[in-house]
Amino acid sequence: MRMFKQLSFLLLILGWYATSQAQVYKIATVAPENSVWMTKMRAAADEIKVGTDGRVTVKYYGGGVMGNDRKVLRKMRIGQLSGGAFAASGIVERFPDLSIYGLPLLFQSLEEVGYIRGQIDAELMKSAEDSGLVAFGSAGGGFAYLMGNEPARTIEDLQGKKTWVPEGDAVTYASMEVMSLSPVVLPISDVLTGLQTGLLDYVATPTAAALLLQWYTKVKYVTVQPIAYTIGVMAVDKGAFDKMSPADQQVFRGAMAKTYAEFHDINEADNIKAEAAMKANGIEFIDPAPGALDSWAGLVQESNRKIWADGEYSPDLLARVEKMLADYRAKQ
């Protein structure tokens, strides 16, 4: 009996020690507390904790409290954070190839995006890992549309007007310069103020984001032309990720990948609902002038290729995607 009690005590101590040595992964996100995104991420964290018998726990810092994407990356480098949820433009310094999806006017439809993602997503996730990040799939945010207080049907309508560019989005900045526009770089947290004060005349964003962030209250027109596809990714520093056992890594990957697949579906549905809500609030959805898209696309395509050639991207990726798109369109 005494031996049994000693053994039980030893097991209790060992169990306490294992729990006390649990690895905590601190992940930053701009998702607001109590949002559906945060609710689902917390569910994934619970799944990871249960699936690893408490060896791995995830702690989220929501609502952007850890700062913008650049600050999150810096905190990852010094070990203050393990990872974050990023926009493609916000993670370009560590994961440049993800920018392929956000190239202006590259895609014409969600079907095209889906086709290309099916061809290269796995390649991009490997590219991220080679650069020191472990990504768990990506969630499409839908197409960004141009929004402002005046109708924008041609390039001439936009020239001289101040148009928002997200921090770190060198590709979009270069495209606007080529079209002789006036890009204004601001963090996402300052865009609403920019629209209120006249610092910005136009923004390009998916309808769901415009609704969620209240930007729609400061615009009257939306130009119905996909400007760029938006995408987000959850990424963890590979050094931190490698501290997990292979079995725990598999649990972590599975829970996060499933969550981001759900985000993708939620975002598509939310964009449809947001468009209806914006129309109900009197916002007018207008088409570009006939022929306007051809002039935009010609200029932007040249800019995209130059940016890709000059940047730290996989050299042939853009050319391969353009070829795949041409083949896809020829079959439609």
TITORDREN-29644 format. One record per residue: x, y, z of N, C-alpha, C in turn. Coordinates in steps of 0.05 Angstrom, whole numbers, padded with zeros to 5 digits, always signed. Layout:
XYZXYZXYZ...
//
This chain:
+00017-00024+00000+00000+00000+00000+00017+00025+00000+00038+00024+00016+00056+00047+00018+00070+00052-00009+00078+00030-00022+00091+00033-00048+00072+00044-00068+00046+00036-00067+00026+00046-00085+00023+00077-00082+00022+00085-00056+00019+00114-00051+00043+00130-00061+00067+00118-00058+00091+00131-00068+00091+00134-00098+00082+00112-00111+00080+00112-00140+00060+00133-00150+00037+00134-00136+00016+00153-00143+00027+00182-00140+00041+00186-00118+00053+00212-00113+00073+00220-00135+00089+00200-00143+00109+00205-00164+00096+00212-00190+00075+00197-00197+00060+00203-00222+00047+00230-00221+00037+00238-00198+00025+00264-00194+00046+00286-00199+00070+00282-00188+00092+00301-00191+00100+00303-00220+00103+00280-00233+00111+00279-00261+00090+00293-00279+00064+00288-00272+00042+00301-00287+00043+00331-00284+00048+00340-00259+00050+00369-00254+00073+00380-00270+00096+00366-00270+00120+00376-00284+00115+00378-00314+00102+00358-00325+00096+00359-00354+00078+00383-00361+00058+00387-00344+00040+00409-00349+00054+00436-00346+00072+00437-00326+00086+00462-00321+00105+00469-00344+00114+00448-00359+00132+00452-00381+00117+00455-00407+00091+00460-00407+00076+00463-00431+00087+00486-00447+00088+00482-00473+00098+00503-00491+00075+00522-00498+00079+00548-00494+00058+00568-00498+00066+00583-00524+00047+00583-00543+00052+00598-00568+00035+00623-00568+00049+00646-00569+00035+00672-00567+00032+00682-00596+00007+00686-00603+00000+00694-00631-00016+00719-00632-00008+00738-00648-00021+00764-00650-00040+00764-00674-00062+00778-00672-00081+00781-00694-00096+00808-00692-00105+00818-00715-00122+00842-00714-00151+00835-00710-00158+00809-00710-00186+00801-00706-00196+00812-00680-00219+00826-00680-00230+00837-00655-00239+00815-00636-00236+00821-00610-00247+00803-00590-00277+00799-00594-00287+00775-00590-00315+00768-00592-00324+00767-00622-00306+00770-00641-00313+00766-00669-00314+00736-00675-00327+00729-00697-00328+00701-00705-00300+00690-00710-00282+00707-00720-00255+00697-00726-00241+00690-00700-00243+00707-00679-00230+00701-00654-00243+00677-00640-00269+00674-00643-00283+00651-00631-00272+00625-00643-00269+00625-00670-00259+00601-00683-00230+00595-00677-00214+00616-00674-00186+00612-00667-00183+00601-00639-00200+00611-00621-00199+00600-00594-00208+00571-00593-00227+00564-00611-00235+00536-00613-00212+00519-00623-00196+00529-00642-00173+00515-00651-00152+00512-00629-00149+00533-00613-00130+00531-00590-00139+00509-00571-00165+00507-00565-00175+00486-00548-00169+00458-00560-00173+00456-00586-00168+00430-00599-00139+00422-00597-00121+00442-00600-00093+00437-00598-00085+00428-00569-00096+00442-00550-00090+00435-00522-00099+00407-00515-00123+00400-00524-00134+00373-00518-00118+00352-00534-00113+00358-00560-00099+00339-00577-00070+00334-00569-00058+00352-00555-00030+00348-00546-00029+00342-00516-00051+00336-00504-00052+00330-00475-00040+00352-00458-00045+00377-00467-00036+00400-00452-00007+00408-00456+00007+00394-00474+00035+00400-00479+00039+00426-00495+00018+00433-00510+00019+00457-00526-00006+00474-00521-00002+00499-00514-00024+00517-00511-00020+00542-00529-00041+00554-00537-00040+00578-00555-00053+00601-00540-00039+00623-00539-00050+00648-00527-00051+00669-00548-00075+00680-00552-00079+00700-00573-00079+00729-00562-00069+00747-00578-00070+00775-00571-00086+00788-00594-00111+00793-00589-00129+00802-00610-00132+00832-00612-00147+00841-00632-00153+00869-00634-00130+00887-00642-00108+00875-00651-00085+00891-00660-00069+00902-00637-00071+00891-00613-00058+00903-00589-00027+00901-00591-00018+00882-00608+00011+00879-00611+00023+00896-00633+00006+00913-00645+00015+00931-00666+00011+00920-00694+00021+00934-00714+00017+00926-00742+00035+00902-00749+00032+00893-00773+00046+00868-00782+00076+00871-00778+00087+00894-00784+00116+00898-00782+00125+00895-00753+00110+00906-00735+00117+00904-00706+00114+00875-00697+00094+00861-00707+00091+00833-00699+00114+00816-00708+00123+00821-00733+00147+00806-00743+00172+00812-00726+00175+00837-00718+00198+00844-00701+00196+00830-00674+00172+00829-00663+00169+00815-00638+00173+00785-00640+00167+00774-00664+00173+00746-00669+00203+00741-00670+00218+00760-00682+00247+00756-00684+00261+00756-00657+00250+00772-00638+00263+00773-00611+00250+00753-00592+00231+00737-00601+00219+00717-00584+00196+00726-00567+00188+00751-00570+00166+00760-00554+00139+00748-00563+00137+00742-00588+00114+00729-00600+00123+00704-00615+00106+00685-00617+00112+00661-00633+00102+00663-00662+00081+00678-00666+00070+00680-00693+00048+00702-00694+00036+00703-00718+00015+00723-00722-00003+00716-00745-00025+00730-00747-00043+00728-00770-00038+00753-00787-00030+00748-00812-00019+00770-00829-00035+00773-00855-00036+00798-00865-00044+00803-00892-00019+00797-00909-00023+00791-00935-00001+00785-00953+00020+00808-00953+00010+00833-00955+00028+00856-00956+00044+00859-00930+00033+00850-00908+00046+00854-00882+00068+00834-00876+00069+00812-00892+00089+00792-00887+00109+00789-00909+00109+00808-00928+00125+00806-00952+00155+00804-00946+00164+00816-00924+00193+00814-00919+00202+00786-00911+00184+00769-00901+00191+00742-00894+00179+00721-00914+00157+00729-00927+00142+00710-00944+00135+00724-00970+00154+00733-00986+00148+00750-01009+00131+00737-01030+00133+00711-01035+00118+00699-01057+00088+00700-01053+00079+00703-01028+00050+00705-01023+00038+00729-01037+00055+00749-01044+00046+00773-01058+00034+00767-01085+00039+00743-01096+00029+00736-01123-00001+00739-01124-00015+00733-01102-00044+00734-01103-00055+00762-01103-00040+00781-01093-00050+00808-01091-00040+00827-01113-00028+00816-01134-00019+00833-01156-00043+00846-01169-00042+00872-01172-00066+00887-01183-00073+00876-01211-00099+00872-01214-00112+00864-01240-00101+00838-01251-00089+00822-01235-00079+00796-01245-00102+00777-01250-00122+00777-01231-00144+00758-01233-00170+00773-01240-00187+00759-01254-00213+00771-01263-00237+00759-01248-00233+00737-01234-00256+00724-01221-00246+00707-01198-00264+00700-01180-00257+00682-01158-00251+00654-01169-00263+00646-01191-00258+00620-01203-00229+00618-01212-00218+00640-01223-00190+00640-01231-00172+00638-01207-00179+00652-01186-00163+00651-01161-00163+00622-01150-00186+00610-01149-00188+00583-01139-00172+00563-01156-00172+00567-01182-00156+00549-01199-00126+00552-01194-00117+00576-01192-00088+00581-01188-00080+00572-01160-00097+00577-01140-00090+00568-01113-00087+00538-01112-00104+00524-01127-00102+00495-01128-00075+00485-01139-00063+00502-01156-00038+00495-01169-00013+00502-01153-00015+00524-01137+00010+00533-01125+00010+00537-01095-00013+00533-01082-00014+00537-01053+00006+00521-01038+00008+00495-01044+00027+00478-01030+00056+00487-01034+00062+00496-01058+00089+00507-01064+00094+00532-01047+00075+00549-01044+00079+00573-01028+00082+00567-00999+00068+00547-00989+00071+00540-00961+00100+00529-00955+00110+00515-00975+00138+00505-00972+00157+00528-00974+00152+00547-00991+00169+00571-00993+00170+00586-00967+00147+00588-00954+00146+00601-00927+00164+00587-00907+00162+00560-00907+00178+00545-00888+00208+00548-00894+00215+00549-00919+00243+00553-00926+00254+00580-00917+00235+00599-00913+00244+00626-00904+00242+00628-00874+00236+00606-00860+00236+00607-00831+00209+00611-00818+00187+00608-00834+00160+00610-00823+00145+00584-00829+00128+00576-00811+00110+00554-00817+00082+00566-00819+00070+00563-00843+00044+00574-00849+00024+00551-00850-00001+00557-00844-00021+00536-00841-00045+00540-00860-00038+00544-00885-00059+00550-00904-00066+00580-00903-00082+00589-00922-00088+00617-00924-00118+00621-00928-00128+00643-00920-00157+00649-00923-00161+00672-00942-00175+00668-00963-00180+00690-00982-00200+00709-00970-00194+00735-00973-00211+00756-00963-00230+00767-00985-00227+00757-01010-00242+00767-01032-00228+00789-01046-00241+00800-01067-00229+00821-01083-00233+00849-01070-00212+00865-01072-00214+00893-01064-00226+00909-01087-00246+00926-01080-00258+00944-01099-00253+00973-01092-00251+00990-01111-00245+01018-01107-00270+01032-01096-00267+01047-01074-00289+01061-01061-00282+01089-01055-00300+01108-01060-00295+01136-01054-00320+01152-01054-00318+01178-01051-00341+01196-01050-00349+01206-01077-00332+01201-01097-00339+01209-01125-00336+01184-01142-00352+01182-01164-00350+01159-01181-00323+01157-01195-00311+01133-01196-00286+01129-01210-00290+01109-01232-00292+01119-01257-00297+01102-01280-00273+01100-01298-00254+01119-01296-00231+01119-01313-00206+01126-01296-00183+01123-01307-00158+01131-01294-00159+01161-01289-00169+01176-01308-00170+01205-01305-00186+01214-01281-00207+01198-01274-00223+01204-01250-00206+01202-01225-00186+01185-01226-00170+01180-01202-00145+01197-01200-00136+01208-01222-00111+01223-01222-00113+01248-01204-00092+01251-01188-00092+01273-01169-00107+01267-01143-00121+01244-01142-00136+01237-01118-00119+01219-01100-00122+01223-01074-00106+01209-01055-00118+01181-01049-00103+01160-01056-00113+01133-01054-00096+01117-01035-00110+01102-01017-00096+01087-00996-00080+01064-01007-00056+01061-00995-00039+01037-01000-00032+01026-00972-00036+01000-00967-00028+00989-00941+00002+00990-00937+00010+00992-00912+00039+00991-00905+00051+00966-00917+00074+00969-00929+00089+00946-00939+00081+00937-00967+00060+00948-00978+00050+00939-01004+00063+00954-01027+00088+00947-01032+00104+00961-01053+00093+00956-01080+00080+00933-01085+00069+00926-01111+00047+00946-01119+00028+00950-01101+00005+00968-01106+00015+00996-01109+00034+01004-01092+00045+01031-01093+00057+01036-01121+00073+01017-01131+00086+01021-01157+00065+01022-01179+00043+01006-01177+00022+01006-01197+00008+01033-01198+00004+01045-01175-00010+01071-01174+00008+01093-01186+00034+01091-01180+00053+01110-01192+00053+01109-01222+00053+01084-01233+00053+01080-01262+00028+01094-01274+00006+01093-01260-00019+01105-01271-00021+01135-01263+00001+01146-01253+00001+01175-01245-00019+01181-01224-00023+01163-01206-00042+01168-01183-00026+01178-01159-00040+01183-01137-00027+01194-01113-00030+01175-01090-00013+01155-01088-00016+01135-01066-00008+01148-01039-00024+01140-01019-00019+01149-00991-00016+01124-00974+00007+01120-00963+00013+01096-00946+00004+01101-00917-00014+01084-00908-00024+01086-00880-00028+01058-00869-00024+01055-00843-00032+01029-00830-00062+01027-00830-00072+01003-00830-00101+00999-00832-00116+01014-00809-00103+01017-00786-00116+01030-00763-00122+01059-00768-00108+01072-00788-00111+01100-00793-00129+01107-00817-00140+01086-00830-00154+01091-00855-00181+01106-00850-00196+01099-00830-00221+01112-00824-00217+01142-00819-00197+01147-00803-00190+01176-00797-00182+01190-00823-00167+01176-00840-00159+01188-00865-00182+01195-00883-00203+01178-00883-00227+01184-00899-00243+01207-00886-00243+01208-00860-00258+01229-00846-00246+01256-00850-00219+01257-00851-00205+01283-00852-00198+01293-00880-00202+01275-00900-00195+01283-00927-00166+01276-00934-00152+01262-00916-00125+01253-00923-00127+01232-00945-00149+01218-00946-00154+01198-00967-00180+01205-00982-00179+01200-01009-00202+01203-01026-00214+01176-01033-00197+01156-01036-00206+01129-01044-00191+01108-01028-00206+01086-01024-00193+01062-01013-00201+01038-01031-00185+01017-01031-00192+00993-01045-00192+00971-01024-00215+00958-01021-00218+00938-01000-00242+00920-01007-00243+00896-00996-00267+00879-00999-00290+00892-00985-00314+00886-00994-00338+00898-00982-00341+00890-00953-00335+00865-00945-00338+00857-00917-00319+00873-00899-00295+00879-00908-00276+00895-00892-00287+00923-00890-00298+00934-00912-00308+00962-00911-00331+00964-00890-00347+00943-00889-00369+00943-00870-00359+00939-00841-00342+00920-00837-00331+00914-00810-00317+00938-00798-00300+00951-00815-00283+00973-00805-00297+01000-00807-00322+01000-00816-00339+01025-00817-00329+01044-00839-00313+01035-00857-00304+01053-00879-00327+01060-00897-00346+01042-00899-00368+01046-00918-00384+01071-00910-00382+01080-00886-00397+01104-00877-00385+01130-00889-00361+01128-00901-00348+01151-00911-00345+01150-00942-00359+01132-00955-00358+01130-00984-00386+01130-00996-00388+01137-01022-00414+01137-01035-00415+01119-01060-00391+01112-01070-00390+01097-01095-00370+01074-01092-00377+01052-01105-00359+01029-01108-00357+01022-01137-00332+01021-01148-00328+01013-01176-00327+00983-01178-00345+00971-01193-00347+00942-01195-00326+00931-01214-00302+00931-01205-00280+00919-01220-00260+00908-01199-00255+00882-01199-00235+00871-01181-00208+00884-01184-00198+00897-01164-00172+00910-01165-00150+00891-01158-00153+00877-01135-00133+00858-01126-00146+00838-01107-00136+00814-01108-00147+00793-01089-00132+00796-01063-00147+00794-01041-00135+00796-01015-00134+00769-01001-00114+00765-00986-00110+00739-00973-00095+00742-00946-00102+00725-00927-00089+00726-00901-00077+00699-00894-00057+00699-00877-00044+00674-00870-00036+00675-00841-00038+00652-00828-00028+00648-00800+00000+00636-00803+00020+00648-00791+00047+00638-00792+00061+00639-00765+00076+00618-00759+00091+00615-00734+00121+00612-00741+00137+00624-00724+00166+00622-00728+00175+00593-00728+00190+00584-00748+00197+00556-00750+00214+00546-00727+00231+00564-00716+00246+00556-00693+00229+00549-00669+00208+00564-00665+00189+00559-00643+00173+00534-00650+00164+00531-00675+00148+00508-00683+00163+00482-00679+00189+00482-00685+00206+00458-00684+00210+00448-00656+00202+00464-00636+00205+00455-00608+00183+00434-00601+00163+00433-00617+00142+00413-00613+00151+00386-00624+00140+00365-00613+00145+00338-00624+00130+00336-00651+00139+00318-00668+00125+00314-00694+00095+00309-00691+00088+00293-00670+00059+00287-00666+00044+00313-00658+00056+00329-00641+00042+00354-00633+00041+00374-00656+00062+00374-00673+00062+00391-00696+00038+00384-00715+00033+00358-00717+00011+00349-00735-00015+00359-00724-00019+00357-00698-00044+00367-00686-00047+00397-00691-00025+00412-00687-00025+00441-00690-00032+00448-00719-00018+00435-00738-00023+00440-00766-00052+00435-00774-00062+00412-00764-00090+00404-00771-00111+00424-00762-00108+00432-00736-00128+00451-00725-00127+00478-00739-00103+00488-00744-00101+00515-00756-00109+00514-00785-00101+00493-00800-00109+00492-00828-00139+00490-00831-00152+00474-00814-00181+00472-00815-00194+00499-00809-00184+00513-00790-00195+00539-00782-00193+00559-00805-00170+00560-00819-00166+00579-00841-00183+00571-00865-00188+00546-00869-00207+00538-00890-00235+00548-00884-00243+00547-00858-00269+00558-00850-00270+00588-00854-00248+00602-00848-00247+00631-00852-00252+00638-00881-00240+00622-00899-00243+00627-00927-00273+00627-00935-00287+00607-00926-00316+00604-00932-00332+00627-00920-00325+00633-00895-00339+00655-00881-00335+00682-00895-00310+00687-00904-00304+00712-00917-00319+00715-00943-00322+00694-00959-00336+00695-00984-00366+00702-00979-00377+00688-00959-00405+00694-00953-00409+00722-00942-00390+00731-00926-00392+00758-00914-00390+00780-00935-00374+00776-00955-00372+00796-00977-00398+00799-00992-00412+00777-00996-00438+00779-01010-00458+00794-00992-00459+00787-00967-00477+00801-00948-00470+00831-00945-00444+00836-00945-00436+00864-00941-00444+00881-00965-00441+00870-00989-00449+00885-01013-00479+00892-01012-00495+00873-01004-00524+00879-01001-00529+00900-00980-00515+00899-00958-00518+00919-00937-00510+00947-00946-00488+00948-00961-00479+00974-00970-00498+00986-00990-00509+00970-01008-00530+00980-01027-00554+00989-01012-00562+00975-00991-00585+00983-00975-00580+01010-00961-00555+01017-00956-00548+01042-00944-00543+01064-00964-00551+01059-00989-00550+01080-01009-00524+01082-01025-00505+01065-01020-00480+01066-01035-00484+01055-01063-00474+01069-01083-00479+01062-01111-00456+01045-01122-00462+01023-01134-00442+01006-01147-00442+01012-01177-00420+01021-01187-00418+01030-01215-00397+01014-01230-00401+01013-01257-00382+00999-01274-00361+01018-01285-00337+01008-01291-00317+01025-01305-00327+01034-01332-00317+01055-01343-00324+01064-01370-00315+01044-01390-00328+01041-01413-00320+01022-01433-00291+01027-01442-00275+01006-01442-00247+01008-01450-00228+01017-01428-00239+01026-01405-00221+01036-01384-00204+01014-01373-00215+00990-01370-00200+00968-01359-00175+00961-01376-00178+00962-01402-00156+00956-01420-00132+00974-01415-00138+01000-01411-00116+01019-01406-00104+01014-01379-00120+01008-01359-00110+01002-01332-00092+00978-01333-00102+00956-01345-00089+00930-01345-00062+00931-01359-00060+00946-01381-00035+00947-01396-00013+00960-01379-00019+00982-01366+00000+00995-01349+00008+00978-01325-00012+00967-01312-00007+00952-01287+00009+00926-01293+00003+00913-01315+00017+00888-01321+00047+00893-01324+00054+00914-01337+00082+00921-01339+00095+00926-01312+00080+00940-01295+00090+00946-01268+00093+00921-01252+00073+00903-01253+00075+00878-01239+00100+00862-01246+00105+00861-01272+00129+00845-01281+00155+00858-01272+00156+00884-01273+00180+00898-01264+00185+00894-01234+00164+00897-01218+00167+00893-01189+00176+00864-01184+00164+00845-01198+00171+00817-01193+00200+00812-01201+00209+00823-01223+00236+00819-01232+00257+00832-01213+00249+00854-01202+00268+00869-01185+00268+00860-01155+00247+00846-01147+00244+00839-01119+00255+00812-01112+00253+00804-01087+00263+00779-01077+00242+00757-01078+00232+00753-01103+00211+00733-01107+00222+00709-01123+00208+00687-01122+00216+00664-01139+00214+00674-01168+00236+00674-01183+00238+00688-01208+00217+00680-01229+00210+00654-01231+00192+00646-01252+00163+00643-01244+00157+00650-01218+00130+00645-01208+00109+00661-01223+00114+00687-01227+00094+00704-01241+00089+00694-01269+00111+00688-01284+00108+00679-01311+00092+00653-01312+00097+00635-01293+00082+00609-01293+00052+00614-01287+00046+00632-01269+00018+00638-01262+00004+00651-01286+00018+00670-01299+00006+00682-01323+00000+00662-01345+00018+00642-01348+00014+00621-01368-00010+00604-01360-00012+00597-01334-00034+00580-01325-00061+00595-01329-00061+00621-01323-00085+00637-01327-00093+00638-01356-00074+00642-01374-00080+00643-01402-00092+00617-01412-00080+00595-01403-00091+00568-01410-00119+00564-01399-00123+00573-01374-00150+00570-01362-00171+00586-01377-00164+00611-01384-00183+00628-01398-00189+00618-01426-00169+00606-01438-00174+00595-01466-00194+00572-01466-00197+00559-01443-00215+00536-01441-00243+00544-01433-00247+00569-01424-00273+00578-01415-00292+00586-01438
//
